[in-house]
Amino acid sequence: MEKHEIQIDTPFIRLDQMLKFCGLAETGGHAKEIVEEGVCKVNGAICIQRGKKLFPGDTLQVDDILIEVTGFED
C-alpha cells in the first residue's frame, strides 16, 4: 500500500476537496464520481459523503493509496 502524508493549514478539509488537493481527482466532478463509487474509506469506513470533513489525524484510503491528514505545524 502506498502511504502519503498531506498537510492542511485549515481546521478541516472536505473529502472532495482532499481528493483534488492530493491529486487523486482531476476536477470536482471527478471527485464526486470517485466518492459515489464507494471506493473512499475515511478512518477505515466506506464514505459516500463528498462533503465529509477530514481533520488532522484522519486517514483517507482510495484503492491502494492511503492518505494521512496532518495539520499545520508552526
SULWOBEL-V540787 format. One record per run of one state. SS is the DSSP state (helix for helix, strand for strand, loop for the rest). FROM is the first residue (numbers start at 1). LEN is the number of residues. If there is no record, write none. Layout:
ss=SS from=FROM len=LEN
ss=SS from=FROM len=LEN
This chain:
ss=loop from=1 len=1
ss=strand from=2 len=6
ss=loop from=8 len=4
ss=strand from=12 len=3
ss=helix from=15 len=7
ss=loop from=22 len=6
ss=helix from=28 len=9
ss=loop from=37 len=3
ss=strand from=40 len=3
ss=loop from=43 len=2
ss=strand from=45 len=2
ss=loop from=47 len=6
ss=strand from=53 len=3
ss=loop from=56 len=3
ss=strand from=59 len=4
ss=loop from=63 len=2
ss=strand from=65 len=6
ss=loop from=71 len=4
